Amino acid sequence: MGWSMTRNHKILLAIAAAVSVLTIGYFAISGNPAAESGPPADEIAVKPGGISAAQIKKLGIKIVAAQPTDAVPLGTVPAMVNLPPEARVSVAAPFDGAIIRLFVVEGQAVTQGAALASVKAREPVQIGADLARARAQLGFAQANARRLNQLAREGIVADARADEANAALREAQVNVSENQRILSQAGAGTGGQMTLRAPIGGRVSAVNVQTGGPVDTMTAPFVIENTSSYMLDIQLPERLAKRVVPGLMVEVNLPTSSGGDAVPVAGTIISVSPSMDPMTRSVSAKARIGTAPGLVAGKSVTVTIKGNGRETGVSVPTTSVTRLGDRDYVFVIAGNRVEKREVTLVAQTGDNAILSAGLKANEKVAASGIAELKVMLAED
């Protein structure tokens, strides 16, 4: 009996040892399936709207914090560059005649007083004759007035005769002066030839005559534009209609031909329309600005309207802001969550975008990988 139990015990121990060897061999050959059945801890799938550190690294997303900023502009609006009303001057001929020579072409820069054209006219000849007669009468009136004044002082003639002579002298002086003034203003000589000159410095924007063609006093053969200053015709959206008032500063950033930093051109709002266009739901405003290379009348620009210094907001990289439809958004990242949030973009200065609403200071946003985040949230 004892021998039988000992034998059974040995058999059980042998079976247990064999099972252990087989188990160890199996794991040595096949590895640990439990360890390889699941993904690494940093690649575990996240919930919709969530994002992991591995995804941020894989997508190359750069995260930045929104920076507080003062003096936030009221907004950025489209505008058209035009000339102020006093900057455009027409040049008309004082007499009817014919162009005998042109000195300028359209688009040419001219200085004040520069010759534009020579005109042959008949009236200067007549005025020249009137001037010659007036000078002859003036000589006689001067001599007569001297003689009668002397006789009146000696009591030989009445004072009334001397007064008549003095009046005749003044009339002759006026006739000479008036005819001289007409010829001088017309740039004409007594031979009938006159020169049309630029009344202001600027550029010749229109030449409406040709050599040998007629000119008259009712048309303007030349138009000169002074390009030392410009005016902006601004379209204000309804949300800015009551906030923009005359006196506010504006700024236009013009790109340079060399590709360097944009050149800012400052100006001032001078008028705001009291009524709104029912079709566009916008209000017209006008601003005066200076001149700068690349600024020409008819150019479409984007204008930044400066605030009164009381508006505040945040600054983020321009790459953080994306436009979907007619609205602007940023992707806010907090921990392992990502959120597409609508913001109000009011201006762009260099590489930064200024936001007046939708984002608080120090909140973190994505500055790169925006396209990937759009796809990720769309799939969610």
Secondary structure, DSSP 8 states (H G I E B T S, - for coil): -HHHHHHHHHHHHHHHHHHHHHHHHHHHHH--HHHHSS--GGG----TTB--HHHHHHHT--EEE-EEEES--SEEEEEEEE--GGGEEEE--SS-EEEEEE---TT-EE-TT-EEEEEEESHHHHHHHHHHHHHHHHHHHHHHHHHHHHHHHTTSS-HHHHHHHHHHHHHHHHHHHHHHHHHHHTTB-TTSEEEEE-SSSEEEEEE---TT-EE-TTS-SEEEE--S-EEEEEEEEGGGTTT--TT-EEEEEE--TTS-S-EEEEEEEEEE-SS-BTTTTEEEEEEEE---TT--TT-EEEEEE---S--EEEEEEGGG-EEETTEEEEEEEETTEEEEEEEEEEEEETTEEEEEES--TT-EEESS-HHHHHHHHHH-
